[in-house]
Amino acid sequence: MIDITVQELKERLDKGEKLNLIDVREHHEYEEYNIGATLIPLGDLPSGLSELGHLKNEEIVVHCRSGARSGNAKMYMESEGFTKVRNLIGGMLAWKAEIEL
């Protein structure tokens, strides 16, 4: 699936859409700043996928600090049968730069 921009995600959140957001950063990063996603650090994703099985055919937006870890998470999730995974382009760095001006 095509990745998602911070602008598109912000618009959808502002409309009140229920989105499946997964943050694959570490606990300390999440505690410092988050946008309300479910935290599943990238290293915990293989064991954490069992919690997400009901979302295999639903859109899931994954994000991290810059988009690199979430890009890996997207590839892994797709290899495990998730069909609609989107990576937040630029991650939280882009979110802070573009949304929280």
N, C-alpha and C positions, 0 to 999 in steps of 0.2 A: 504494500500500500504506500501511497505517496506520503511523505513526512508532512508535519504540520508546522506552520510558522507561529511565532509568539502572538502576532496580531490575530490570526484566526482563532487560536486557543482563547485569548482574552475575550474576543467577541462572543464566542460560544459560552464561556463562563458567565459573562455579563448578562446573557440571555437566560441564564438559569438552566442551561442544558445539564442533564446528568451525564457526566463523563467518567469513564474508567481511567483514572490517572494513577500511574505507578512511578514513584520516585526511586531510582536505583542508586542514589548517593549513599554515603555512610551516615550513621546516626548523628554524628556531630554536625555534619553539613545540614541535615534536615532540621535539627534543633535550632540552628543559627538562622535559617530562612527556609520557608516552604510555602507552597500555594495550595495546600490542602490535599495533596495526593497521598495514597497509601505508600508507606515506606517499605520497600523490599530491596535492601542493598544488593548490588550485582552479585556479590559472592554468595548470597543466600537465595538467589533466584531459582537455581535448580530444585531446591527443597521447597521453596515458596510457591512454585507453580501449581502444586496440588490445591492450594487455596483458590486458584484462578481458573480452574477447569471449566466452570460454568460460563466463562467469558470467551471460550475458544473462538466463537464466531461473532463476537461483538467487537466494536472498535475499542482499542486500548491505546492510550497515549502514554509513552514512557519518556522520562526526562532525567537528566543528571545536571552536572555543573556546566558542561560545554557541549554536550551532544555525543561525545565519544563513547562513554560507558553505555548510554541508552541506545546507541547504534548497535553495540554488541548485544545488548539485551533484546533488541528487536530481532536481530538475526537468530539468536538462540530460541526466542519464543516462536518464531516462524518455523524453525526446525522441529519444534515440539508440537506443531499443528495449529498454532494460533494464526488466524487468517487475516485479521485486520489490525495489525500493530503499526502505530505511527510514532516516529521519533520527533521530539520537539527540537526543531532546528536551532542550534546555538545554546540550548539549555537555559539554566538559570542566569548565566551571564547575559545572554540576549534578553531574557525577560526583564532583568533589572535595568539594562541599558535602554530598552525600547518602551517598556510599560511603566516603570517607576522613575520617570524623568524628574 
